[in-house]
Amino acid sequence: MGQKVNPIIQRIGIIRTWDSKWFATKKKFAKYLHQDIEIEKIINKDLFDAGVARIEIQRNANKVNLIIHTAKPGIIIGKQGASVDVLKDKLKKKFNEDFVISIREVKKPALDARLLAESIATQVEKRISYRRASKMGIERAMETGAKGVKIYLSGRLNGVEIARCEFFTQGKIPLHTFRANIDYAVHHAKTEYGIIGITVWIYKGEVFNKKGQYINNEE
């Protein structure tokens, strides 16, 4: 169970909830599912420099609500909300739906697995040593409050002829504990000598929720 199951999916319904929240009949389910995938692709591509950590999608009869969690809300909003309006118009033309976009700031970006993986990938693409980038990322996360961090890199590390993999870890990562709040992300660094895969696990502590309410993995 440790390396075989996505730790986020495994905890849905226990300490996490779904990022996409909507109901559809059999006729519309496939359409909405593919729309969600396309929406995320467009946002991640257009707002890559904004440090997008997570996208929530909520649908009702008339409109689609998007909640974008980002480390740099100012880049997405732009001057007087101009950038948000451009994104909203682009999505409306593409999917013929009315969109409402909300921006939420990620207060601790060092504790977000996706942002950490993207940061390491950016450094590797700029020819910074993968060891240095990984160790610095682990140090930042631990200083911010993480109880454990694990980073796995695979590919032609440092441009060697034979691909290999390497782990960097500090603290503990209890993957078998369902109440453990573990953030997980996979990202790819596109270098001149090939693609390097970067996988990140961040353990933030255990969640004890007596009321039975679902908790989003933000902090």
PAPA-476798 format. One record per residue: x, y, z of N, C-alpha, C in turn. Coordinates in steps of 0.001 Angstrom, whole numbers, plus 500000, padded with zeros to 6 digits. Example, Ala and Ser with C-alpha at 12.3 -4.5 7.8 and 13.67 -1.06 7.14 Angstrom:
# PAPA-476798
513190494310507800512300495500507800513200496700507800 512850497750507080513670498940507140512900500030507870 
//
This chain:
# PAPA-476798
500823498801500000500000500000500000500867501264500000 502097501174500450502949502338500584503176503090499288 503780502450498260504130503116497019503144502830495895 502093502082496165501210501612495094499953502457494923 499587503237495932498339503985495904498631505466496118 497958506310495345498080507753495543497570508106496945 498407508694497808497984508954499192496858509965499322 496657510815498306495540511761498359494224511037498084 494193510229497017492980509479496678492605508533497814 493590507949498439493360506974499501492663507598500714 492824508905500915492267509568502094490993510348501810 490488510269500572489216510929500259488087510245501028 487293511058501713486213510522502535486632510255503964 487937510370504253488428510153505611488877511478506213 489897512099505639490333513419506103490336514441504966 489981514025503754489973514931502598488653514838501867 488388515833501064487220515808500198487653515957498749 486709515912497835487010515992496413487275517423495987 488144517593494970488381518920494416487271519334493453 486648518364492785485508518645491904484234518219492619 483315519175492770482067518891493495480887519220492587 480249518202492049479064518385491226478372517036491027 477130517097490589476360515887490298475899515956488853 475933514805488158475496514766486761474851513431486457 473934513434485492473330512195485024474334511438484142 473980510238483752474878509425482931475215510104481603 474258510849481064474485511497479770475519512622479862 475545513322480994476414514486481126477695514219481908 477783513063482551478940512812483427480263512864482662 480339512162481534481578512124480746481942513519480240 480910514283479825481149515642479334481759516517480422 481181516483481620481689517307482726483086516856483156 483316515563483156484628515041483557485727515543482622 485489515436481319486489515899480348486632517419480390 485539518121480682485630519570480834486524519939482008 486366519233483134487208519501484308488684519311483984 488990518254483249490386517984482882490928519095481989 490115519530481007490553520599480100490715521930480834 489790522227481767489878523470482534491177523515483319 491518522411483969492754522357484754493978522510483849 493953521895482670495087522021481746495284523470481313 494191524148480977494278525541480518494809526437481630 494269526275482846494693527124483966496153526862484312 496548525592484360497940525266484705498920525783483651 498488525794482391499369526277481320499466527801481332 498326528480481438498315529947481376498860530585482648 498702529907483788499099530494485071500238529715485717 501130529183484903502218528372485449503116529188486383 503377530440486028504258531294486835503591531789488115 502293531556488263501562532070489433501603531104490612 502203529940490439502287528983491539500935528425491945 500198527863490982498873527284491266499061525957491995 498487525868493198498634524661494006497475523685493796 496265524220493656495101523346493551493952524112492933 493076523402492217491910524013491575490668523256492022 489726523983492616488437523391492992487390523799491963 486557522839491569485518523087490567484159522724491164 483264523690491196481909523474491711480918523895490638 479960523032490363478980523308489305477569523394489884 476767524296489312475329524292489561474618524439488219 473351524706488249472575524683487004473014525753486011 473489526898486508473731528026485614475195528385485400 476069528016486321477450528486486225478427527491486834 479706527754486568480794526931487098481646527817488001 481781527426489248482603528167490209483997527549490266 485022528349490033486409527895490115487082528578491299 487685527792492169488463528319493291489913527930493051 490752528919492777492159528669492455493007528994493678 493705527986494189494614528170495319496009528432494763 496570529580495095497837529988494495498741530653495520 500038530534495284501021531192496153501233532646495764 500829533032494541501030534401494053499713534947493499 498782535303494376497466535760493888497533537032493060 498515537896493322498611539150492580498832538948491095 499567537890490719499829537622489297498543537227488582 497714536419489254496474535960488624495462537095488521 495347537881489588494341538947489605494692540050488617 495967540455488602496387541519487699495893542882488162 496026543879487318495585545226487662494067545319487590 493463545579488760492009545727488876491273544500488335 491867543328488495491202542092488093491187541828486602 492052542495485847492041542361484380492416540942483945 493415540358484594493865539016484207492791537967484456 492047538116485551490956537178485851489875537279484778 489556538494484351488525538679483316488952538041481996 490238538147481654490742537526480422490603536009480495 490969535438481630490855533991481809489396533552481766 488530534336482387487103534002482424486508534011481010 486869535007480205486365535094478825486887533935477976 488130533561478190488714532455477429487987531144477729 487716530892479008487010529666479395485566529678478891 484931530854478905483546530945478447483447530650476949 484370531175476154484366530898474714484651529424474421 485513528827475227485916527442474993484801526456475334 484136526673476479483173525685476987481726526154476948 481491527416476543480130527947476457479406527841477806 480128528174478872479572528156480230479930529472480918 479126529866481907479437531052482715480338530637483870 481458531342484028482438531004485053482522532118486094 482668531690487350482950532602488461484266532145489075 485265533017489076486612532644489523486931533327490849 487323532523491834487756533038493133489215532661493347 489971533556493958491394533336494201491632533213495705 492321532149496110492683531974497515494196531802497625 494765532507498575496220532478498741496664531277499563 497714530608499103498356529547499874499355530214500810 499072530185502101499880530944503062501259530324503289 501356529001503135502637528324503356503006527505502114 503523528151501066503840527420499825504903526338500006 505769526478501017506802525463501246506203524144501710 504941524169502186504287522952502660503367522343501607 503398522852500403502568522309499330503425521442498413 503059520185498258503873519236497497503991519644496036 502911520120495457502951520494494037503875521682493800 503786522694494653504648523861494500506108523506494729 506363522603495678507737522170495932508292521401494737 507477520507494147507925519742492985508201520664491794 507331521666491584507538522612490484508796523443490709 509059523816491964510252524597492280511525523801491975 511538522535492360512704521686492092512879521497490586 511760521280489875511827521083488421512381522323487724 511947523495488148512437524743487554513944524894487758 514416524557488959515846524650489239516650523641488422 516125522423488295516827521396487512516916521818486046 515841522423485522515851522894484135516858524023483924 517182524754484990518184525825484906519598525320485219 519763523989485209521057523332485408521600523448486831 520733523716487788521143523663489192521164522193489623 522087521815490469522221520436490913520922519941491546 520479518758491126519237518212491667519372517907493156 520579517534493592520801517268495022520605518546495846 521215519634495376521096520903496088519651521372496119 518951521297494976517560521743494902516671520936495831 516876519611495859516053518738496701516305518999498179 517575519101498568517904519317499979517430520681500467 517532521703499619517034523025500000515513523010500158 514822522282499262513369522170499364512945521472500645 513665520409501011513361519693502252513586520595503463 514681521337503456514977522239504579513894523303504747 513452523891503626512394524917503699511109524331504272 510738523137503801509499522520504275509574522182505759 510705521640506205510853521279507616510859522526508500 511487523602508033511501524846508808510114525468508898 509285525255507865507940525821507849506986525051508754 507314523811509073506449523046509980506136521629509551 506721521151508461506481519765508036507120518798509022 506466517642509208507003516613510103507780515544509339 507703515592508017508456514657507201508340515017505733 509421514848504991509435515139503547510226514045502845 509682513592501722510407512627500898510330513073499448 511480513063498764511547513460497357512211512339496572 511578511960495463512080510880494610512300511439493210 513522511315492710513851511776491362514292510594490521 513875510578489268514256509487488366514464510030486966 515413509428486256515731509852484898517234509980484720 517652510698483705519080510909483442519593512043484329 519783511744485588520213512749486554521616513237486210 521770514558486186523036515195485798523476514836484381 522546514346483545522848514059482148523652512796481909 523708511870482877524470510632482683523791509756481623 524542508804481078524023507973479982522901507049480439 523034506475481634522063505499482120521136506164483141 519833506010482937518868506592483872518929505876485216 518692506625486269518696506041487608517722506826488476 517556506411489719516658507101490628517365507361491952 516863508376492669517490508733493936516438509300494876 516534508908496174515627509384497214516322510410498086 515552511412498552515987512333499596514866512381500623 515184512148501871514125512087502879514589512656504205 513631513192504947513887513682506301512582513588507090 512671513160508335511472512964509135510791511654508778 509491511567509031508752510332508768507576510593507829 507226509565507059506093509620506123505218508392506369 504249508460507287503414507285507615502316507054506574 502657506446505455501702506259504359500566505302504720 500772504424505704499743503454506064498733504008507063 498962505211507573498054505805508558497066506719507848 495785506363507862494789507123507119494585508524507677 494773508723508968494568510055509536495788510963509353 496860510424508767498051511233508502497777512172507323 497999513452507538497764514465506503499003514529505603 498942513815504480500083513719503563499715514360502227 500503515338501824500329515961500519501269515273499534 500815515143498274501548514340497288501443515004495927 502536514980495171502509515574493830503596514951492966 503336514918491655504304514450490658504464515544489613 505703515840489282505976516853488256507162516388487415 507307516975486214508384516572485313509237517775484928 510544517589485023511493518608484580511959518252483172 511732519144482216512100518897480822513476519497480549 514486518652480553515860519098480340516309518739478926 517498519198478545518028518922477206518331517442477009 518628516743478088518999515337477977517862514395478362 516655514918478472515511514052478748514642514590479872 513584513853480162512634514246481203513028513591482526 513027514384483595513309513877484935512027513943485747 511618512820486270510412512757487087510708513130488533 509843513949489120510014514401490500508732514104491267 508843513306492319507711512949493167507980513448494577 506979514073495180507148514687496502506041514221497435 506419513824498646505500513538499739505812514508500886 504806515132501466504995516012502632504001515600503714 504528515258504883503695514850506019503533516046506953 502273516430507217501990517635507996501434517349509380 501351516093509763500796515754511071499506514962510926 498969514510512052497747513706512039496520514582512247 495415514166511619494156514903511698493209514134512602 492769514750513686491776514158514580490525515025514517 489560514579513766488355515360513532487167514604514104 486718514990515272485658514251515971484278514503515379 484108515610514642482789515947514125482474515225512820 483468514577512227483219513843510993483179514702509757 483695515932509840483709516815508682484979516590507870 484859516737506576486029516560505704486948517778505790 488227517537505691489221518593505832490020518693504542 490155519913504009490982520121502823492452520212503220 493318519726502351494754519648502635495435520935502186 495259522021502937495796523309502528497008523710503354 496996523461504636498058523986505489498973522868505962 
//
